[in-house]
Amino acid sequence: MSDKRKRIVIKFGTGILTRSSGNALSRTQLRRLTGEVADVVRADHQCLLVSSGAVGAGLMLMGLSERPTDLPSIQACAAIGQSRLMGLYETLFQRHGLHVAQLLLSHQDIDSRTRYQNARNTVERLLRFRNVVPIINENDSVAVEELRFGDNDRLSAEVAILGQADLLLILTSVEGLLDEQNRLVAQITDIDAVTHLAGEKVGTYSRGGMVTKLQAAKLAFQAGIPSVIASGLEPGIIAAAVAGKPAGTQILVNQ
């Protein structure tokens, strides 16, 4: 892993946090992912997690087989599932001597100068502890943007900008952006030139697709922050991305 201390925002999509059957959170996946994040923190890097999964966890706890279509029901599922999700993170990170901190943000918090600065100050203070992993989600029980479209992709870019990150790592259930021949596009320097390759496929328990991931990467790119879109189902991908090794689709920023 790179010797230079880095600040990384890692986004966990719903698709990598649930079992392949889609009917429960995957403790096996969560255990591996939190272990890989802990390794990055032990290497003296700073990690901010933007985690989806609250709505999916709520659906599963309530025994619902598919995502509701009305907003109040979706928000209710998020309210039920958020505590379950955070409880799992707390338990799993404690095994590595790490604590978790929950931050629930909305786009209004990002747009407000005062609230934006307050959020930035909180993030900076949390990271100074060195043994705390901030876990950020949209305030799904009152906000609607990410619930309708994006699965926290845009929020992850906004957090990367707010936290002045060195890297945005968007983990999803596919290996990255694929071209017309279904081959991985390993590096991108012009996002607009590859937007046509992005599909709109979404999961039963999630929202968003490659379109919103590229949009998030473009936001980060415009702020001078490189991104990686890669498979969170592939062991070792976090360490590889942090070290600058080949990993998924890398969106490069001219230095």
Order of alpha helices (4+ residues) and beta strands (2+ residues): beta-alpha-alpha-beta-alpha-alpha-beta-alpha-alpha-beta-alpha-alpha-beta-beta-alpha-beta-alpha-beta
